[in-house]
Amino acid sequence: MLRRGGRTPLRIRYRRTRGRRLRRLFQVFLTLIASLCAAAVVAYHLTTVPEPHPETVTQSTVFLDAGGAYLGRRGPVDRQDVPLSAVPRHVQEAVIAAENRSFRTDSGISPRALARATLATLTGGDPQGGSTITQQYVKNALLSPERSLSRKAREALIAIKLDRTRTKDEILEGYLNTVYFGRGAAGIQSAARNYFGVDAKSLTVAQGAALASIVNIPSYYEKAGSDPEVTATLENRWEWVLDAMVAGGSITAGQRAAARFPAFRFYPPGETEGQRQYLIDVAAREAADRLGIAEDQLASGGYSVTTTFDLAAQDRATQLVEEHPGGKGVRVHTAVVGMVPGDGAVRLLYGGSDYARQPFNDAVSGAVEAGTVLEPFSGARGAGEPLGTLLRTAAPTPLRLAAAYAAVAADGRYATPYTVARITREGRTVYRARPEVRRVLDEKEAGEADARSGAGPVPVAAGSAGAKAFTTGGAGGGITRRTVWTTGYDGRLALTVALFADRAGGRKGTTVPAQLPNEPSPTAFAQRVAAGLWAAATKGGPKGAAEEDVDLADN
């Protein structure tokens, strides 16, 4: 029906044009979709994969003892790259099971997780997890930590491009070398050392699953092993990861049944960890010098420095020395040096009781009054250098004195002390120590010095237990001892223990020399420490028995 004037009612006009309007709306929708797709394609082609942040490629330098045990590190970031081939397959699969089970087949992103994260950003909600391993790698290593839609979109584009231009193994290697595990450890290699004291290549199924479980909330789980509640929570997640590995076929049901929740290194580290800083100080200086670089360059260079130290003997030194009670107002210093005669490799180097309070190393730099300890060399008139200079020194360092007695043990051949045996970088050896040996005493003079000291090997009847002889000297006598030196040697080891004391000076922050306290007897204490260390360093038998099996010669 038409209204007056020939105008069609609005309702009828809408009805008649509804199809046209729907077609136009659909065309607009298609145009919008096409524009968005075109924009995405253009954005994808314009997107470049950025270089990793400098802090994610900076590596620390690690220090190992002579047997490969972990001593510690130097560097701004606790991280060392390892190739994926150095990470056991079961460790790789544990991380995939814990973080992104579709990693091997996905396109680098998770649309559902991306939608959740976008919604959280728009509404100001909590950050959302669930990103793929590829996205996590992009977020942690390639982009800034800001939260915005543009950054999230860029993250997704880079993740897709990374997935199309890199292999899954390359992406997983980058991720494992940069993901944070807590305890200051970035990357799987540092995490293996911080939590279990091993290299990544030595991680067991149980240990690998534990590290994979930690990635979820590293700041919380890093206390595993020292906090019972955290440990129990982590164990539950560890069980879940192992079950996922069985379901995915990466381990067998038998391996799952055999797995036991692993023991963790205590966190935070104890006092013996701080003791190792004396060793790292000395080795870092020597390593930098051998490579011809500055110490800060060494620290951030990703080197592995294998030292000459025996960590078990070093920890034993810490235990024995800490048994001294000191004296009222007097601080007793104990310095210990053990080195290989004829080679110069330093096995033991105890330089102080508290690195945090006294970074000065008494064993390397401390001048200790010699007293009678140099008397065995009195007949060496033409001693070569550097022994000749030492014999004219009233207060030698314990390291120099140990080197002198090592020359006697080596029939007059002096070996320059060294603490760095080998340096590697990215699996390639860049330095290997070569002992520097020179004759400083002829064989007759060396024999006479050996006879005067009485500290060399003691002949024993066949089949009987051997005894180790030590010579003890120093400055002062009776109840006025100022320094005590105890030294022993044979073809395997030259060991020196030095005791001296100081007290607070007249001005704040100063100290002055002091006499050693009489209780316990400084001579007996030095001899007891030397005997215990000799057993630990030479594997000469049970510690208690060895301490009794000593022939003491007091000069």
Residue, then its C-alpha position, 0 to 999 in steps of 0.5 A: m500500500l502506498r501512502r499519500g504522495g507516493r512514498t513507500p513506507l520505511r519498513i517496506r523499503y528496508r525489507r526490499t533493500r535488506g538483501r542488497r545491504l547484506r551483500r554490501l556488508f559481506q563485501v565490506f567484511l571480505t574487504l576488511i579480511a582481505s586488507l588484514c590478510a594483506a597487511a599481515v602478509v606485508a608485515y610478515h615480509l617486512t619483519t626481520v628476525p632481530e639479533p639476540h640481546p647482548e645480555t643473552v649472548t654474553q657468557s660467563t667463564v667457568f672454572l673447574d678443578a683438575g678432575g673437572a669438578y665445578l669450582g665457580r664462575r666469573g661474569p655478569v651472567d651465569r650462562q654458557d652455550v652448549p650445542l644441542s648435541a651436548v644435551p641428552r635427548h631425554v632432557q630435550e624431551a622433558v622440556i618439550a613435555a613441560e613447556n610445549r608438547s606440540f613443539r615439533t609440529d606447530s607453526g611457532i605460535s599457539p593461537r589460543a595462548l595468543a588470544r588469551a595474552t591479547l585479552a589480558t593485555l587489553t583488560g590489564g589482567d595478569p600475564q598469561g603463560g602457555s606460549t610455545i617454546t618458539q615464542q618464549y625464545v623470541k620473548n626472552a632473547l630477541l625482544s624487550p619485556e614491554r607489554s603491549l599489543s604491538r609487541k605481542a603481534r611482533e612476537a607472533l610474526i617473528a615466531i612464525k618467521l623463525d619457525r619457517t627459516r630455522t630448524k626446530d633443533e636450532i630453535l630448541e638449542g637457542y631456547l635451552n641456552t637462554v631460558y632462565f632456570g633460577r639460582g642465577a642460571a641462564g641456560i641448561q649448562s649453568a642450570a645443570r651445574n647450579y642444581f646438580g654440580v654436573d655438565a648438561k651432557s651428564l644429566t639423568v632422566a630424573q634430573g632433566a625432568a626436574l630442570a624442565s619442571i623448574v622453568n615454569i616458576p624458576s624464582y619459586y622452585e630455585k629453593a628446591g632441596s632447602d625448602p621442604e614445601v617448595t621441594a614437595t611442590l616441585e616433586n608433584r610437577w616432576e611426576w607430571v612431566l615424567d608421565a607426559m614423557v611416557a605418554g609422548g613416547s620419549i621414555t619407557a614405562g620402565q624408565r619412568a618407574a626407575a626414576r627417583f626424585p633427584a637430590f639438589r645442591f643446597y641453596p643458597p651455597g654454603e661457606t665452602e663456596g666462598q672459599r673457592q673465590y680465592l682459587i678463582d681469583v688466582a686462576a682468573r689472573e693467570a688465565a687472562d695473562r696467558l690469553g693476553i686479555a683483560e680479566d673482564q674480557l675473560a669473565s664474559g668470554g665463555y671460556s672453560v678454565t681447567t685449573t690444577f686444584d684438587l677440590a676435595a683436598q681444598d675442602r678438607a683444608t677448609q675443615l681442618v683450618e677452621e678448627h683453630p679457635g684463635g685467641k682473644g683479640v688476635r686473629v690467626h691466619t693459616a696459609v696452605v700451598g701444595m704443589v707438584p715437584g718438577d712440574g709446578a702444578v698447584r694442587l692446594l691453595y688456602g689463602g684465608s678464612d673468609y673471602a668476604r672479609q679478607p679477599f687478600n690471599d695470604a698464600v699467594s701475597g702474604a709475607v710471613e717471617a721465615g725464621t728457621v724455615l730456610e735453614p736447610f738451604s744454608g749450604a746452597r751458596g750458588a742457588g740459581e734464580p728465583l731460589g737465590t732471591l728467596l733465600r735472601t728474603a726475610a719474609p717469603t710468601p707461602l707459595r714461594l717457600a713451597a716452590a723452594y722445597a718442591a725444587v729439593a724434592a725434584d733434585g734441584r729442579y725448580a718449576t714455576p708454580y701455575t694454576v691453569a692447566r687448560i683453557t677451552r672455548e666452544g670446545r676448542t683448546v686455546y691454551r695448554a700449560r707447559p711446565e717451566v723447569r730450570r735447575v737452581l741447585d746441583e744434585k749435591e746441594a739438593g741432597e744436602a738440603d733434603a738431609r738437613s730438612g728431614a722432610g723427604p721420603v722416609p725409607v721403610a721396610a718392605g710391607s710396612a706402613g710408610a711414614k711422612a716426615f715434616t719439618t717445622g720451623g718459624a720465628g720466635g720460640g717457646i711461648t713467643r712464637r710469631t710464625v710457624w711453618t710446617t713443610g713436607y714433600d716427596g716426589r708427588l707433592a710439596l706441602t707447606v702450612a704457615l701460621f701467623a697472627d695479627r690484631a687491630g691496630g691503633r687506627k680504625g681499619t688497621t692491623v699489626p702483627a701479633q704473637l700466636p696464641n699458645e692454646p692450642s699449640p701453634t706447632a701442633f696445630a700446623q703439624r696436624v693440619a699438614a698431616g690431614l692435608w697430606a692424606a687428602a692430597t695424596k690419597g695416602g689413606p684414612k684421614g685419622a690414621a694418616e694424622e697419626d702416621v707422621d714423623l715430625a722434625d722440629n728445626 
